[in-house]
Amino acid sequence: MNGPRHWLLASNSDNPYTTTNHLLAASGERHSYLAVRVVVPHADVFVPWAGMLTRGVNDAGLGFTYAFVPEQDMADYPAQEWSARMLANASTLDEALTYLTGDKTLPGNYLLADRSGGMAVVEVGGGRVAVRVPTTGTEARANVWQCLAESPAPSWDDTTASTHRHGRGSELLRALDTATPEALRQVLRDHQEDGGPTGKHGRSLCNHGTTDGTISSEIIDPAGHLWFGFGFPCGSSRGYEQDSRTPWGRLVRFSLAEGSGSGDLTTADGTITPLGVRLMS
C-alpha cells in the first residue's frame, strides 16, 4: 500500500509446516540488509524456494517480497541466490529489475518498492517477465498470476484458495484509509473463509491449513525497517494444524543500524538472538 512517503509491503509467508523461516542481517558488497530465509530441515520435502531469501530490505531503501506460482512444467531451478545479490547491490527499483530477467528465476509474483516511492509488481514464469507499475494506491498478489496466466491453469490444489486470497487482500487494502504497519497487520490477521480442518492449505489470509499454512508474517518499510512475526499472525492455532511452533502473536520491528554486522536475528524456533535484540526498535 502506498503510504505518505513511499510504499509499504506486507506479506504472509505460507509454507509446509515442516519448513521454517528465520530473519537475518547481512553486510553485502554495497549494502547491508535484513531478510527472511526459508529453511527446509528434511531433504525429502520438496520446496523450490528452499534456502532462498524471499523478502527483505536493504540500507539503500530497496524492499521486496515474493509469492511462488507453479507452472505446468516445473523446470529444475537452481538455488535462488540472486535475491541475496540484489539486496547486497541494488539501490533502486530500476536496478533491482535487472536481477529478475534470468530464465532460471523461480516463477512467481515479486513485489518491489524503493525509498523514492517507486513500486512494481513483477510476474516471472515460462521465460517471460511482466512488469506492472500500479495505477492505484494498493496492490495485492497471491500464488496466481494476473498477467501471465496460463491456460489451462496448472494442476495445483491451492489455485482456488489463491484466487480467493487475492480478492480478499485487494478488498481489505482498498478499505484502509492510510498505510500504517498496524493497519497492514490487521489485514494479515484476516480469517474470512478459514476452511476448517479439512483444508490442506486453508483459504484465509492468516492461513490455518492442516499441513501448510502461515509460518511467518512481514511488513517492510523502505526506510530500513522490517517487522517480523513468527508463526500465525493471529497468535494462536486452531488445534488441527500439523505445526508445533508457538506463534508470537505480534510483529516485532527490526531496523538496520550502521555496523550491525551479519548473523541470525531469530532462530528456527522463534527465539530472538542477541544480535536480534540489538536491532529491535
Contacts in CASP RR format, 6 or more apart in sequence:
PFRMAT RR
TARGET T0000
AUTHOR 0000-0000-0000
METHOD contacts of the structure
MODEL  1
MNGPRHWLLASNSDNPYTTTNHLLAASGERHSYLAVRVVVPHADVFVPWA
GMLTRGVNDAGLGFTYAFVPEQDMADYPAQEWSARMLANASTLDEALTYL
TGDKTLPGNYLLADRSGGMAVVEVGGGRVAVRVPTTGTEARANVWQCLAE
SPAPSWDDTTASTHRHGRGSELLRALDTATPEALRQVLRDHQEDGGPTGK
HGRSLCNHGTTDGTISSEIIDPAGHLWFGFGFPCGSSRGYEQDSRTPWGR
LVRFSLAEGSGSGDLTTADGTITPLGVRLMS
1 7 0 8 1.000
1 8 0 8 1.000
1 10 0 8 1.000
1 137 0 8 1.000
1 138 0 8 1.000
1 139 0 8 1.000
1 173 0 8 1.000
1 176 0 8 1.000
1 179 0 8 1.000
1 183 0 8 1.000
1 184 0 8 1.000
2 117 0 8 1.000
2 119 0 8 1.000
2 134 0 8 1.000
2 137 0 8 1.000
2 138 0 8 1.000
2 179 0 8 1.000
3 178 0 8 1.000
3 179 0 8 1.000
4 178 0 8 1.000
4 179 0 8 1.000
5 117 0 8 1.000
5 223 0 8 1.000
6 113 0 8 1.000
6 114 0 8 1.000
6 115 0 8 1.000
6 116 0 8 1.000
6 117 0 8 1.000
6 118 0 8 1.000
6 119 0 8 1.000
6 222 0 8 1.000
6 223 0 8 1.000
7 113 0 8 1.000
7 117 0 8 1.000
7 118 0 8 1.000
7 119 0 8 1.000
7 179 0 8 1.000
7 222 0 8 1.000
8 113 0 8 1.000
8 179 0 8 1.000
8 180 0 8 1.000
8 181 0 8 1.000
8 184 0 8 1.000
8 219 0 8 1.000
8 220 0 8 1.000
8 221 0 8 1.000
9 55 0 8 1.000
9 63 0 8 1.000
9 64 0 8 1.000
9 65 0 8 1.000
9 111 0 8 1.000
9 113 0 8 1.000
9 218 0 8 1.000
9 219 0 8 1.000
9 220 0 8 1.000
10 65 0 8 1.000
10 184 0 8 1.000
10 185 0 8 1.000
10 187 0 8 1.000
10 188 0 8 1.000
10 217 0 8 1.000
10 218 0 8 1.000
10 219 0 8 1.000
10 220 0 8 1.000
11 55 0 8 1.000
11 65 0 8 1.000
11 66 0 8 1.000
11 67 0 8 1.000
11 111 0 8 1.000
11 188 0 8 1.000
11 217 0 8 1.000
11 218 0 8 1.000
11 220 0 8 1.000
12 188 0 8 1.000
12 205 0 8 1.000
12 206 0 8 1.000
12 207 0 8 1.000
12 214 0 8 1.000
12 216 0 8 1.000
12 217 0 8 1.000
12 233 0 8 1.000
13 21 0 8 1.000
13 36 0 8 1.000
13 38 0 8 1.000
13 54 0 8 1.000
13 55 0 8 1.000
13 214 0 8 1.000
13 215 0 8 1.000
13 216 0 8 1.000
13 217 0 8 1.000
13 218 0 8 1.000
14 143 0 8 1.000
14 201 0 8 1.000
14 207 0 8 1.000
14 212 0 8 1.000
14 213 0 8 1.000
14 214 0 8 1.000
14 215 0 8 1.000
15 21 0 8 1.000
15 38 0 8 1.000
15 47 0 8 1.000
15 212 0 8 1.000
15 213 0 8 1.000
15 215 0 8 1.000
16 45 0 8 1.000
16 47 0 8 1.000
16 211 0 8 1.000
16 212 0 8 1.000
16 213 0 8 1.000
17 211 0 8 1.000
17 212 0 8 1.000
17 213 0 8 1.000
17 215 0 8 1.000
17 241 0 8 1.000
17 242 0 8 1.000
17 243 0 8 1.000
17 245 0 8 1.000
18 40 0 8 1.000
18 41 0 8 1.000
18 42 0 8 1.000
18 45 0 8 1.000
19 38 0 8 1.000
19 39 0 8 1.000
19 40 0 8 1.000
19 41 0 8 1.000
19 45 0 8 1.000
19 47 0 8 1.000
19 50 0 8 1.000
19 215 0 8 1.000
20 38 0 8 1.000
20 39 0 8 1.000
20 41 0 8 1.000
20 215 0 8 1.000
20 245 0 8 1.000
20 268 0 8 1.000
20 269 0 8 1.000
21 36 0 8 1.000
21 37 0 8 1.000
21 38 0 8 1.000
21 39 0 8 1.000
21 54 0 8 1.000
21 215 0 8 1.000
21 216 0 8 1.000
21 230 0 8 1.000
22 36 0 8 1.000
22 37 0 8 1.000
22 39 0 8 1.000
22 264 0 8 1.000
22 265 0 8 1.000
22 266 0 8 1.000
22 267 0 8 1.000
22 268 0 8 1.000
22 270 0 8 1.000
23 34 0 8 1.000
23 35 0 8 1.000
23 36 0 8 1.000
23 226 0 8 1.000
23 228 0 8 1.000
23 254 0 8 1.000
23 264 0 8 1.000
23 265 0 8 1.000
23 266 0 8 1.000
23 276 0 8 1.000
24 34 0 8 1.000
24 35 0 8 1.000
24 36 0 8 1.000
24 37 0 8 1.000
24 262 0 8 1.000
24 263 0 8 1.000
24 264 0 8 1.000
24 265 0 8 1.000
25 32 0 8 1.000
25 33 0 8 1.000
25 34 0 8 1.000
25 254 0 8 1.000
25 256 0 8 1.000
25 260 0 8 1.000
25 261 0 8 1.000
25 262 0 8 1.000
25 263 0 8 1.000
25 265 0 8 1.000
25 275 0 8 1.000
25 276 0 8 1.000
25 279 0 8 1.000
26 32 0 8 1.000
26 33 0 8 1.000
26 35 0 8 1.000
26 84 0 8 1.000
26 87 0 8 1.000
26 88 0 8 1.000
26 261 0 8 1.000
26 262 0 8 1.000
26 263 0 8 1.000
27 259 0 8 1.000
27 261 0 8 1.000
27 262 0 8 1.000
28 87 0 8 1.000
28 88 0 8 1.000
28 89 0 8 1.000
29 88 0 8 1.000
29 89 0 8 1.000
30 60 0 8 1.000
30 88 0 8 1.000
30 89 0 8 1.000
30 91 0 8 1.000
31 58 0 8 1.000
31 59 0 8 1.000
31 60 0 8 1.000
31 62 0 8 1.000
31 87 0 8 1.000
31 88 0 8 1.000
31 89 0 8 1.000
31 90 0 8 1.000
31 91 0 8 1.000
32 58 0 8 1.000
32 59 0 8 1.000
32 256 0 8 1.000
32 259 0 8 1.000
32 260 0 8 1.000
32 261 0 8 1.000
33 56 0 8 1.000
33 57 0 8 1.000
33 58 0 8 1.000
33 59 0 8 1.000
33 87 0 8 1.000
33 88 0 8 1.000
33 256 0 8 1.000
34 56 0 8 1.000
34 57 0 8 1.000
34 58 0 8 1.000
34 224 0 8 1.000
34 226 0 8 1.000
34 254 0 8 1.000
34 256 0 8 1.000
34 265 0 8 1.000
34 279 0 8 1.000
35 53 0 8 1.000
35 55 0 8 1.000
35 56 0 8 1.000
35 57 0 8 1.000
35 83 0 8 1.000
35 84 0 8 1.000
35 87 0 8 1.000
36 53 0 8 1.000
36 54 0 8 1.000
36 55 0 8 1.000
36 56 0 8 1.000
36 216 0 8 1.000
36 218 0 8 1.000
36 228 0 8 1.000
37 51 0 8 1.000
37 52 0 8 1.000
37 53 0 8 1.000
37 54 0 8 1.000
38 47 0 8 1.000
38 49 0 8 1.000
38 50 0 8 1.000
38 51 0 8 1.000
38 52 0 8 1.000
38 54 0 8 1.000
39 50 0 8 1.000
39 51 0 8 1.000
39 268 0 8 1.000
40 47 0 8 1.000
40 50 0 8 1.000
40 51 0 8 1.000
41 268 0 8 1.000
48 68 0 8 1.000
48 74 0 8 1.000
48 77 0 8 1.000
48 106 0 8 1.000
49 66 0 8 1.000
49 68 0 8 1.000
49 80 0 8 1.000
49 106 0 8 1.000
51 79 0 8 1.000
51 80 0 8 1.000
52 66 0 8 1.000
52 79 0 8 1.000
52 80 0 8 1.000
52 83 0 8 1.000
52 106 0 8 1.000
53 80 0 8 1.000
53 83 0 8 1.000
53 84 0 8 1.000
53 87 0 8 1.000
54 65 0 8 1.000
54 66 0 8 1.000
54 83 0 8 1.000
55 63 0 8 1.000
55 64 0 8 1.000
55 65 0 8 1.000
55 66 0 8 1.000
55 218 0 8 1.000
55 220 0 8 1.000
56 63 0 8 1.000
56 64 0 8 1.000
56 65 0 8 1.000
56 87 0 8 1.000
56 218 0 8 1.000
56 220 0 8 1.000
56 226 0 8 1.000
57 63 0 8 1.000
57 64 0 8 1.000
57 87 0 8 1.000
57 220 0 8 1.000
57 221 0 8 1.000
57 222 0 8 1.000
57 224 0 8 1.000
57 225 0 8 1.000
57 226 0 8 1.000
57 256 0 8 1.000
58 87 0 8 1.000
58 88 0 8 1.000
58 90 0 8 1.000
58 91 0 8 1.000
58 224 0 8 1.000
58 256 0 8 1.000
59 224 0 8 1.000
59 256 0 8 1.000
60 90 0 8 1.000
60 91 0 8 1.000
60 92 0 8 1.000
60 114 0 8 1.000
60 115 0 8 1.000
61 91 0 8 1.000
61 114 0 8 1.000
61 115 0 8 1.000
61 222 0 8 1.000
61 223 0 8 1.000
61 224 0 8 1.000
62 86 0 8 1.000
62 87 0 8 1.000
62 90 0 8 1.000
62 91 0 8 1.000
62 92 0 8 1.000
62 93 0 8 1.000
62 95 0 8 1.000
62 96 0 8 1.000
62 112 0 8 1.000
62 113 0 8 1.000
62 114 0 8 1.000
62 115 0 8 1.000
62 222 0 8 1.000
63 87 0 8 1.000
63 112 0 8 1.000
63 113 0 8 1.000
63 114 0 8 1.000
63 220 0 8 1.000
63 222 0 8 1.000
64 83 0 8 1.000
64 86 0 8 1.000
64 87 0 8 1.000
64 96 0 8 1.000
64 110 0 8 1.000
64 111 0 8 1.000
64 112 0 8 1.000
64 113 0 8 1.000
64 220 0 8 1.000
65 110 0 8 1.000
65 111 0 8 1.000
65 218 0 8 1.000
65 220 0 8 1.000
66 83 0 8 1.000
66 108 0 8 1.000
66 109 0 8 1.000
66 110 0 8 1.000
66 111 0 8 1.000
67 108 0 8 1.000
67 109 0 8 1.000
67 141 0 8 1.000
67 142 0 8 1.000
67 143 0 8 1.000
68 106 0 8 1.000
68 107 0 8 1.000
68 108 0 8 1.000
68 143 0 8 1.000
69 107 0 8 1.000
69 108 0 8 1.000
69 109 0 8 1.000
69 123 0 8 1.000
69 125 0 8 1.000
69 143 0 8 1.000
69 144 0 8 1.000
69 145 0 8 1.000
70 107 0 8 1.000
70 143 0 8 1.000
70 154 0 8 1.000
70 156 0 8 1.000
71 107 0 8 1.000
71 125 0 8 1.000
71 126 0 8 1.000
71 150 0 8 1.000
71 154 0 8 1.000
72 150 0 8 1.000
72 154 0 8 1.000
75 104 0 8 1.000
77 104 0 8 1.000
77 106 0 8 1.000
78 104 0 8 1.000
80 105 0 8 1.000
80 106 0 8 1.000
82 99 0 8 1.000
82 100 0 8 1.000
82 105 0 8 1.000
83 99 0 8 1.000
85 99 0 8 1.000
86 96 0 8 1.000
86 99 0 8 1.000
89 95 0 8 1.000
90 96 0 8 1.000
90 98 0 8 1.000
90 99 0 8 1.000
91 114 0 8 1.000
92 114 0 8 1.000
92 116 0 8 1.000
93 112 0 8 1.000
93 113 0 8 1.000
93 114 0 8 1.000
93 116 0 8 1.000
93 118 0 8 1.000
93 119 0 8 1.000
93 120 0 8 1.000
96 112 0 8 1.000
96 114 0 8 1.000
97 112 0 8 1.000
97 120 0 8 1.000
97 122 0 8 1.000
97 131 0 8 1.000
100 110 0 8 1.000
100 122 0 8 1.000
100 124 0 8 1.000
100 129 0 8 1.000
101 129 0 8 1.000
102 127 0 8 1.000
102 129 0 8 1.000
103 126 0 8 1.000
103 127 0 8 1.000
105 124 0 8 1.000
105 125 0 8 1.000
106 124 0 8 1.000
107 124 0 8 1.000
107 125 0 8 1.000
107 126 0 8 1.000
108 123 0 8 1.000
108 124 0 8 1.000
108 125 0 8 1.000
108 143 0 8 1.000
108 145 0 8 1.000
109 121 0 8 1.000
109 122 0 8 1.000
109 123 0 8 1.000
109 141 0 8 1.000
109 142 0 8 1.000
109 143 0 8 1.000
109 145 0 8 1.000
110 121 0 8 1.000
110 122 0 8 1.000
110 123 0 8 1.000
110 124 0 8 1.000
111 119 0 8 1.000
111 120 0 8 1.000
111 121 0 8 1.000
111 122 0 8 1.000
111 139 0 8 1.000
111 141 0 8 1.000
112 119 0 8 1.000
112 120 0 8 1.000
112 121 0 8 1.000
112 122 0 8 1.000
113 119 0 8 1.000
113 220 0 8 1.000
113 222 0 8 1.000
114 222 0 8 1.000
115 222 0 8 1.000
115 223 0 8 1.000
117 222 0 8 1.000
119 133 0 8 1.000
119 134 0 8 1.000
119 139 0 8 1.000
120 131 0 8 1.000
120 132 0 8 1.000
120 133 0 8 1.000
120 134 0 8 1.000
121 131 0 8 1.000
121 132 0 8 1.000
121 134 0 8 1.000
121 139 0 8 1.000
121 141 0 8 1.000
121 146 0 8 1.000
122 129 0 8 1.000
122 130 0 8 1.000
122 131 0 8 1.000
122 132 0 8 1.000
123 129 0 8 1.000
123 130 0 8 1.000
123 132 0 8 1.000
123 145 0 8 1.000
123 146 0 8 1.000
123 147 0 8 1.000
123 148 0 8 1.000
124 148 0 8 1.000
125 145 0 8 1.000
125 148 0 8 1.000
126 148 0 8 1.000
128 148 0 8 1.000
130 147 0 8 1.000
130 148 0 8 1.000
132 146 0 8 1.000
132 147 0 8 1.000
138 170 0 8 1.000
138 173 0 8 1.000
138 174 0 8 1.000
138 176 0 8 1.000
139 173 0 8 1.000
140 166 0 8 1.000
140 167 0 8 1.000
140 169 0 8 1.000
140 170 0 8 1.000
140 173 0 8 1.000
141 166 0 8 1.000
142 162 0 8 1.000
142 163 0 8 1.000
142 165 0 8 1.000
142 166 0 8 1.000
143 158 0 8 1.000
143 159 0 8 1.000
143 162 0 8 1.000
144 153 0 8 1.000
144 159 0 8 1.000
144 162 0 8 1.000
144 163 0 8 1.000
144 166 0 8 1.000
146 166 0 8 1.000
153 159 0 8 1.000
157 200 0 8 1.000
157 201 0 8 1.000
158 201 0 8 1.000
158 212 0 8 1.000
160 203 0 8 1.000
161 201 0 8 1.000
161 202 0 8 1.000
161 203 0 8 1.000
164 193 0 8 1.000
164 203 0 8 1.000
165 203 0 8 1.000
165 204 0 8 1.000
165 205 0 8 1.000
168 190 0 8 1.000
168 192 0 8 1.000
168 193 0 8 1.000
168 204 0 8 1.000
168 205 0 8 1.000
169 187 0 8 1.000
169 190 0 8 1.000
169 205 0 8 1.000
172 187 0 8 1.000
172 190 0 8 1.000
172 205 0 8 1.000
173 187 0 8 1.000
176 183 0 8 1.000
176 184 0 8 1.000
176 187 0 8 1.000
177 183 0 8 1.000
181 219 0 8 1.000
181 221 0 8 1.000
181 227 0 8 1.000
181 251 0 8 1.000
181 253 0 8 1.000
184 219 0 8 1.000
185 217 0 8 1.000
185 219 0 8 1.000
185 227 0 8 1.000
185 233 0 8 1.000
185 251 0 8 1.000
187 205 0 8 1.000
188 205 0 8 1.000
188 206 0 8 1.000
188 217 0 8 1.000
188 219 0 8 1.000
188 233 0 8 1.000
189 205 0 8 1.000
189 206 0 8 1.000
189 233 0 8 1.000
189 234 0 8 1.000
190 204 0 8 1.000
190 205 0 8 1.000
190 206 0 8 1.000
191 204 0 8 1.000
191 205 0 8 1.000
191 206 0 8 1.000
191 208 0 8 1.000
191 234 0 8 1.000
192 204 0 8 1.000
192 205 0 8 1.000
193 203 0 8 1.000
193 204 0 8 1.000
194 202 0 8 1.000
194 203 0 8 1.000
194 204 0 8 1.000
194 208 0 8 1.000
194 238 0 8 1.000
195 202 0 8 1.000
195 203 0 8 1.000
195 204 0 8 1.000
195 208 0 8 1.000
195 209 0 8 1.000
196 202 0 8 1.000
196 208 0 8 1.000
196 209 0 8 1.000
196 238 0 8 1.000
196 240 0 8 1.000
197 210 0 8 1.000
197 238 0 8 1.000
197 240 0 8 1.000
198 210 0 8 1.000
199 209 0 8 1.000
199 210 0 8 1.000
200 209 0 8 1.000
200 210 0 8 1.000
200 211 0 8 1.000
200 212 0 8 1.000
201 207 0 8 1.000
201 209 0 8 1.000
201 211 0 8 1.000
201 212 0 8 1.000
201 213 0 8 1.000
202 208 0 8 1.000
202 209 0 8 1.000
202 212 0 8 1.000
202 213 0 8 1.000
206 214 0 8 1.000
206 232 0 8 1.000
206 233 0 8 1.000
206 234 0 8 1.000
207 213 0 8 1.000
207 214 0 8 1.000
208 214 0 8 1.000
208 232 0 8 1.000
208 237 0 8 1.000
208 238 0 8 1.000
208 240 0 8 1.000
208 241 0 8 1.000
209 240 0 8 1.000
209 241 0 8 1.000
210 240 0 8 1.000
210 241 0 8 1.000
210 242 0 8 1.000
211 242 0 8 1.000
213 241 0 8 1.000
213 243 0 8 1.000
214 231 0 8 1.000
214 232 0 8 1.000
214 233 0 8 1.000
215 230 0 8 1.000
215 231 0 8 1.000
215 243 0 8 1.000
215 245 0 8 1.000
216 228 0 8 1.000
216 229 0 8 1.000
216 230 0 8 1.000
216 231 0 8 1.000
217 227 0 8 1.000
217 228 0 8 1.000
217 229 0 8 1.000
217 231 0 8 1.000
217 233 0 8 1.000
217 251 0 8 1.000
218 226 0 8 1.000
218 227 0 8 1.000
218 228 0 8 1.000
218 229 0 8 1.000
218 251 0 8 1.000
219 226 0 8 1.000
219 227 0 8 1.000
219 251 0 8 1.000
220 226 0 8 1.000
220 227 0 8 1.000
221 227 0 8 1.000
224 255 0 8 1.000
224 256 0 8 1.000
225 253 0 8 1.000
225 254 0 8 1.000
225 255 0 8 1.000
225 256 0 8 1.000
225 281 0 8 1.000
226 253 0 8 1.000
226 254 0 8 1.000
226 255 0 8 1.000
227 251 0 8 1.000
227 252 0 8 1.000
227 253 0 8 1.000
227 254 0 8 1.000
228 251 0 8 1.000
228 252 0 8 1.000
228 254 0 8 1.000
228 265 0 8 1.000
228 266 0 8 1.000
229 247 0 8 1.000
229 248 0 8 1.000
229 249 0 8 1.000
229 250 0 8 1.000
229 251 0 8 1.000
229 252 0 8 1.000
230 245 0 8 1.000
230 247 0 8 1.000
230 248 0 8 1.000
230 266 0 8 1.000
230 270 0 8 1.000
231 245 0 8 1.000
231 247 0 8 1.000
231 248 0 8 1.000
231 249 0 8 1.000
232 247 0 8 1.000
232 249 0 8 1.000
233 247 0 8 1.000
233 249 0 8 1.000
233 251 0 8 1.000
234 247 0 8 1.000
234 249 0 8 1.000
235 247 0 8 1.000
235 248 0 8 1.000
235 249 0 8 1.000
235 250 0 8 1.000
236 247 0 8 1.000
236 249 0 8 1.000
237 243 0 8 1.000
237 247 0 8 1.000
245 269 0 8 1.000
245 270 0 8 1.000
246 270 0 8 1.000
248 270 0 8 1.000
252 272 0 8 1.000
252 280 0 8 1.000
253 280 0 8 1.000
253 281 0 8 1.000
254 265 0 8 1.000
254 276 0 8 1.000
254 279 0 8 1.000
254 280 0 8 1.000
254 281 0 8 1.000
255 279 0 8 1.000
255 280 0 8 1.000
255 281 0 8 1.000
256 279 0 8 1.000
257 278 0 8 1.000
257 279 0 8 1.000
260 275 0 8 1.000
260 278 0 8 1.000
260 279 0 8 1.000
261 275 0 8 1.000
263 273 0 8 1.000
263 275 0 8 1.000
264 273 0 8 1.000
264 275 0 8 1.000
265 272 0 8 1.000
265 273 0 8 1.000
265 275 0 8 1.000
265 276 0 8 1.000
265 279 0 8 1.000
266 272 0 8 1.000
266 273 0 8 1.000
266 276 0 8 1.000
267 273 0 8 1.000
272 280 0 8 1.000
END
